[in-house]
Amino acid sequence: MSFWFDSADCFLKRTGGTPVPLCSAENPGRIFFFCASPFSFCLLFMSLLRTIFFGTAELACPSLSALAQTPAFEVAAVVTQPDRPQGRKLNLQPSPVKILATQKKLPVLQPGRARDEGFLQELAQLRPDVIVVAAYGQILPRQILELPRFGCLNVHASLLPKYRGAAPIQWAILNDERETGVTIMKMDEGLDTGDILSQQSTPIGAGDDAQTLHHRLGAIGADLLVKTIPDHVADKILARKQPDEGASYARKLTKEDGRLYWNQPARSGWNRVRALVPWPGAYTFLSSGPRPQLLKLWQVDVAGQSSAAPGEVLEAGKNGIVIACGQQSLRILLLQREGGRRLNAAEFLAGHPLRPGQRLN
């Protein structure tokens, strides 16, 4: 049996059956109807769920696309950070979310601060049913959190309460986690401390880095979001408090986080290289000439045991450049000189020979 909604005359019609009236003079207002089957999930309602989306970074784009493409939602506005100067010429560049919203012809708002009075008034006039936040970059004030009747929902790229904060993907890899995931939570005034509505996990494989995990979590978050909101609106989800046990903070990364310390285990270096692609990138220094030469490492593998001093070059050939670590050793496969392009080990050694016994600092 299938159903469809005729918005022109306010009837829910059953295929092959008699239309069922959903609204009348005795039943005014906005009414939401939900139906589910093993094969599909649909949301049928008198009017669309009026949604405002807050997001800035690339991670937020799949969630915005999912909302815009799902018939249940009306994206009334997209809120993103102001255009920022980028590149050598410092030309103003729009955020990835703004670019996507413009392509989809969605209204865009770019307040300097989310708590600006003029912006708060404009937001209130939009009368949202729900606000969705994903990688926006500002903490929302109470006036916004209390505005939509179904609350503000956040798409966060970790299994809360682990890795609250700005860089959960990178810190999960840095800390050698075997899995991560996405949490949809109802926001409160704390930093990623709201009640959990839904979660979905995914393994962190040996072939993953921050970029592959970023893309996967973006897709997982988008799918989980459009499945969670209808159940939340229908009051089918019992939100649960985040436990204090296991809570951790994923602070914002700096360029200094990219530095490799060879006295650490090789696995730590391997995780650092994977976690910091593409920014800030893992790096080390080669002592050569009057000043140390910065080398960025883009792909490495854990190699065998070594009794040599940490940072010492053990091998340098077509199979890679092997460096001794505090435990085991690290094989460099793809690297880049400062100001140069990325090269595999053989290409690099053709122009910059290394010999066993040299040191990286």
C-alpha positions as CSV (number, residue, x, y, z in Angstrom):
1,M,0.0,0.0,0.0
2,S,1.4,3.5,-0.8
3,F,0.4,7.0,0.1
4,W,1.0,10.4,-1.4
5,F,0.2,13.9,-0.4
6,D,-1.8,16.4,-2.5
7,S,-0.8,19.8,-1.1
8,A,-3.3,21.5,-3.4
9,D,-6.4,20.2,-1.6
10,C,-4.9,19.0,1.7
11,F,-5.7,15.3,1.2
12,L,-3.6,12.3,2.0
13,K,-4.5,9.9,-0.8
14,R,-4.1,6.2,-0.8
15,T,-3.3,4.5,-4.1
16,G,-6.5,2.9,-5.3
17,G,-8.5,4.3,-2.4
18,T,-10.5,7.2,-1.2
19,P,-8.8,10.5,-0.3
20,V,-8.5,11.2,3.4
21,P,-8.9,14.9,4.4
22,L,-6.1,16.1,6.7
23,C,-7.1,19.7,7.3
24,S,-10.4,21.5,7.6
25,A,-11.9,24.5,9.4
26,E,-12.1,22.2,12.5
27,N,-8.5,21.2,12.1
28,P,-6.4,24.2,11.2
29,G,-2.7,24.7,11.7
30,R,0.5,22.9,10.7
31,I,0.3,19.1,11.2
32,F,3.1,16.6,10.7
33,F,2.5,13.0,9.7
34,F,5.1,10.2,9.7
35,C,5.1,6.8,8.1
36,A,7.7,4.1,7.9
37,S,8.3,0.8,6.1
38,P,11.2,-1.7,5.9
39,F,12.1,-0.3,2.5
40,S,11.7,3.5,2.9
41,F,11.1,6.3,5.3
42,C,8.9,9.2,4.4
43,L,7.6,12.3,6.1
44,L,4.2,13.6,5.1
45,F,3.0,16.8,6.5
46,M,0.7,19.8,5.9
47,S,3.6,22.1,5.4
48,L,7.4,21.6,5.1
49,L,9.6,21.5,8.2
50,R,11.0,25.0,8.1
51,T,14.8,24.6,8.6
52,I,17.7,27.1,9.1
53,F,21.1,25.6,8.5
54,F,24.3,26.9,10.2
55,G,27.5,25.7,8.6
56,T,30.9,26.9,7.2
57,A,33.4,24.1,6.5
58,E,33.4,21.4,3.8
59,L,32.3,18.8,6.4
60,A,28.9,20.6,6.6
61,C,28.2,20.4,2.9
62,P,26.7,16.9,2.7
63,S,24.3,17.7,5.5
64,L,23.1,20.8,3.7
65,S,22.7,18.9,0.5
66,A,20.7,16.2,2.2
67,L,18.3,18.7,3.8
68,A,17.9,20.6,0.5
69,Q,17.2,17.4,-1.4
70,T,14.8,15.8,1.0
71,P,11.2,16.8,0.3
72,A,10.3,17.0,4.0
73,F,12.4,20.1,4.6
74,E,12.3,23.7,3.5
75,V,15.7,25.3,4.0
76,A,14.6,28.8,4.8
77,A,18.1,30.2,5.1
78,V,21.7,29.2,5.3
79,V,23.9,30.9,7.9
80,T,27.7,30.8,7.3
81,Q,30.8,32.7,8.3
82,P,31.7,35.9,6.4
83,D,34.0,35.6,3.4
84,R,37.7,35.5,4.5
85,P,40.9,36.6,2.7
86,Q,42.8,33.6,1.4
87,G,45.8,32.9,-0.8
88,R,48.9,35.0,-1.5
89,K,46.8,37.9,-2.8
90,L,44.4,37.7,0.2
91,N,41.3,37.8,-2.0
92,L,38.0,37.3,-0.2
93,Q,36.8,33.7,-0.6
94,P,33.4,32.3,0.3
95,S,33.0,29.3,2.6
96,P,32.3,25.9,1.1
97,V,28.8,26.1,2.5
98,K,28.1,29.5,0.9
99,I,29.3,28.1,-2.5
100,L,26.9,25.2,-2.1
101,A,24.0,27.3,-0.9
102,T,24.5,29.7,-3.8
103,Q,24.5,26.8,-6.3
104,K,21.2,25.6,-4.8
105,K,19.8,29.1,-4.8
106,L,19.2,29.1,-1.1
107,P,19.2,32.4,0.9
108,V,22.5,33.1,2.6
109,L,23.1,35.1,5.8
110,Q,26.7,36.0,6.9
111,P,26.7,37.7,10.3
112,G,30.0,38.8,11.8
113,R,28.8,37.3,15.1
114,A,25.9,35.0,15.8
115,R,24.8,37.2,18.7
116,D,24.5,40.4,16.7
117,E,21.1,42.0,17.6
118,G,20.2,42.7,14.0
119,F,20.9,39.1,13.0
120,L,18.9,37.7,15.9
121,Q,15.9,39.8,14.8
122,E,16.2,38.6,11.2
123,L,16.5,35.0,12.4
124,A,13.4,35.3,14.5
125,Q,11.4,36.6,11.6
126,L,12.1,33.4,9.7
127,R,10.3,31.4,12.3
128,P,12.2,28.1,12.0
129,D,10.8,24.8,13.2
130,V,14.3,23.5,13.6
131,I,17.9,24.7,13.3
132,V,20.7,22.4,12.1
133,V,24.3,23.2,12.9
134,A,27.3,21.5,11.3
135,A,30.9,22.8,11.5
136,Y,29.8,26.4,11.8
137,G,32.6,27.8,13.8
138,Q,30.8,29.9,16.4
139,I,29.0,29.1,19.7
140,L,25.3,30.0,19.4
141,P,23.8,32.2,22.1
142,R,20.8,31.2,24.1
143,Q,18.4,33.4,22.0
144,I,19.1,31.2,19.0
145,L,19.0,27.9,20.9
146,E,15.6,28.7,22.3
147,L,14.2,30.0,18.9
148,P,13.0,26.9,17.0
149,R,10.2,24.8,18.6
150,F,12.1,21.5,17.9
151,G,15.4,22.9,19.1
152,C,18.9,23.3,17.5
153,L,20.5,20.0,16.4
154,N,24.2,19.6,15.9
155,V,26.0,17.2,13.6
156,H,29.3,16.4,15.4
157,A,32.0,14.2,13.9
158,S,32.8,12.0,16.9
159,L,31.1,9.6,19.3
160,L,30.3,12.0,22.1
161,P,31.3,12.6,24.8
162,K,34.7,11.8,23.2
163,Y,36.4,14.6,21.3
164,R,34.2,17.6,21.9
165,G,35.6,20.6,20.2
166,A,37.0,21.8,16.9
167,A,39.1,18.9,15.5
168,P,37.6,15.6,16.5
169,I,38.6,13.8,13.3
170,Q,42.3,14.6,13.6
171,W,42.5,13.8,17.3
172,A,40.8,10.5,16.9
173,I,43.6,9.4,14.5
174,L,46.3,11.1,16.6
175,N,45.2,9.1,19.6
176,D,45.2,5.8,17.7
177,E,41.4,5.2,18.0
178,R,40.1,2.2,16.2
179,E,36.7,3.7,15.6
180,T,34.9,7.0,15.5
181,G,31.6,8.2,14.2
182,V,28.9,10.9,14.1
183,T,26.6,12.2,16.9
184,I,23.4,14.1,16.3
185,M,22.7,16.0,19.5
186,K,20.3,18.6,20.8
187,M,22.4,21.7,21.5
188,D,22.7,23.4,24.9
189,E,24.9,26.4,25.9
190,G,28.0,24.1,26.5
191,L,30.6,23.1,24.0
192,D,29.2,19.9,22.4
193,T,27.6,18.9,25.7
194,G,24.0,18.5,24.6
195,D,21.8,15.5,24.9
196,I,22.4,12.7,22.3
197,L,19.6,11.9,19.8
198,S,21.5,9.4,17.7
199,Q,24.9,8.0,16.9
200,Q,26.6,5.9,14.2
201,S,30.1,4.5,14.3
202,T,32.7,3.7,11.6
203,P,36.1,2.0,11.9
204,I,39.3,3.9,11.4
205,G,41.2,1.7,9.0
206,A,44.9,1.5,8.3
207,G,44.3,3.2,4.9
208,D,42.4,6.1,6.4
209,D,43.7,9.6,6.9
210,A,41.9,12.8,8.0
211,Q,40.7,13.4,4.5
212,T,39.2,10.0,3.9
213,L,37.6,10.0,7.3
214,H,36.3,13.5,6.8
215,H,34.5,12.5,3.6
216,R,33.1,9.4,5.1
217,L,31.9,11.1,8.3
218,G,30.3,13.9,6.3
219,A,28.2,11.3,4.3
220,I,27.3,9.4,7.5
221,G,26.3,12.6,9.3
222,A,24.1,13.7,6.4
223,D,22.3,10.4,6.2
224,L,21.9,10.1,10.0
225,L,20.6,13.7,10.2
226,V,17.7,13.3,7.8
227,K,16.7,10.0,9.5
228,T,16.9,11.5,13.0
229,I,15.0,14.7,12.6
230,P,11.6,13.1,11.7
231,D,11.8,10.8,14.8
232,H,12.8,13.7,16.9
233,V,9.9,15.8,15.7
234,A,7.5,12.9,16.2
235,D,8.8,12.5,19.8
236,K,10.0,9.0,19.1
237,I,13.5,9.5,20.4
238,L,14.4,9.5,24.1
239,A,17.3,11.9,24.2
240,R,20.1,10.8,26.6
241,K,22.5,12.9,28.7
242,Q,26.1,12.6,27.8
243,P,28.0,10.7,30.5
244,D,30.9,12.5,32.3
245,E,33.0,9.4,32.0
246,G,35.0,9.3,28.8
247,A,34.6,12.9,27.9
248,S,37.5,14.5,26.1
249,Y,38.3,17.7,24.3
250,A,39.7,18.0,20.7
251,R,41.3,21.4,20.6
252,K,42.0,23.3,17.5
253,L,45.2,22.3,15.7
254,T,48.2,24.6,15.2
255,K,51.1,24.4,12.8
256,E,53.3,23.2,15.7
257,D,51.2,20.1,16.0
258,G,52.7,18.9,12.7
259,R,56.2,18.4,14.1
260,L,57.4,14.8,14.2
261,Y,59.5,13.7,17.2
262,W,61.6,10.7,16.3
263,N,62.0,9.6,19.9
264,Q,58.4,8.6,19.9
265,P,57.2,5.2,18.7
266,A,56.9,4.8,14.9
267,R,53.1,4.2,15.2
268,S,52.7,7.7,16.8
269,G,54.6,9.2,13.8
270,W,52.4,7.2,11.4
271,N,49.3,8.5,13.1
272,R,50.5,12.1,13.0
273,V,51.2,12.0,9.3
274,R,47.7,10.5,8.6
275,A,45.9,12.8,11.0
276,L,47.3,16.1,9.7
277,V,46.5,15.7,6.0
278,P,46.1,18.2,4.4
279,W,46.7,20.8,7.2
280,P,49.0,21.5,8.9
281,G,50.9,18.5,7.5
282,A,53.5,16.5,9.4
283,Y,57.0,17.8,9.1
284,T,60.6,17.2,10.1
285,F,64.0,18.9,9.5
286,L,67.0,17.7,7.6
287,S,70.3,19.1,8.7
288,S,72.0,20.3,5.5
289,G,73.8,23.5,4.7
290,P,73.7,26.6,6.8
291,R,70.1,26.1,7.9
292,P,67.9,23.0,8.5
293,Q,65.7,22.1,5.5
294,L,62.0,21.5,6.3
295,L,60.5,18.3,4.9
296,K,56.8,17.6,4.9
297,L,55.8,13.9,5.0
298,W,52.6,12.9,3.3
299,Q,52.7,9.1,3.3
300,V,54.6,6.8,5.6
301,D,54.5,3.2,6.9
302,V,55.7,1.6,10.1
303,A,58.8,-0.5,9.3
304,G,60.9,-2.9,11.4
305,Q,62.8,-2.8,14.7
306,S,65.9,-0.6,15.0
307,S,68.6,-0.1,17.7
308,A,69.8,3.1,16.0
309,A,69.4,6.6,17.5
310,P,66.0,8.2,16.8
311,G,66.0,10.3,13.7
312,E,68.9,8.4,12.0
313,V,68.5,7.4,8.4
314,L,68.7,3.6,8.1
315,E,68.0,3.1,4.4
316,A,67.5,5.4,1.4
317,G,66.4,3.8,-1.8
318,K,63.6,3.2,-4.2
319,N,61.5,1.4,-1.5
320,G,61.6,4.5,0.7
321,I,63.6,6.4,3.3
322,V,63.7,4.5,6.6
323,I,64.2,6.5,9.8
324,A,64.8,5.1,13.3
325,C,62.2,5.9,16.0
326,G,61.9,5.5,19.7
327,Q,60.3,2.1,18.9
328,Q,60.6,0.5,15.5
329,S,61.2,2.7,12.4
330,L,59.2,4.7,9.9
331,R,59.4,4.3,6.1
332,I,58.8,7.6,4.2
333,L,57.1,7.0,0.9
334,L,55.9,10.5,-0.1
335,L,57.5,13.8,0.9
336,Q,58.0,17.4,-0.1
337,R,60.7,20.0,0.3
338,E,59.8,23.4,1.5
339,G,58.7,25.3,-1.6
340,G,58.8,22.2,-3.8
341,R,56.3,19.6,-5.0
342,R,55.3,16.2,-3.5
343,L,57.7,13.5,-4.6
344,N,57.9,9.8,-3.9
345,A,61.1,8.6,-2.2
346,A,62.9,7.6,-5.4
347,E,62.2,11.0,-7.1
348,F,63.3,12.9,-4.0
349,L,66.5,10.9,-3.6
350,A,67.4,11.5,-7.3
351,G,67.8,15.2,-6.6
352,H,68.6,15.1,-2.9
353,P,70.7,12.0,-2.0
354,L,70.6,10.8,1.6
355,R,72.9,8.2,3.1
356,P,72.6,6.0,6.2
357,G,73.8,7.7,9.3
358,Q,72.4,11.2,8.4
359,R,69.9,12.6,10.9
360,L,66.5,14.2,10.7
361,N,65.7,16.5,13.6
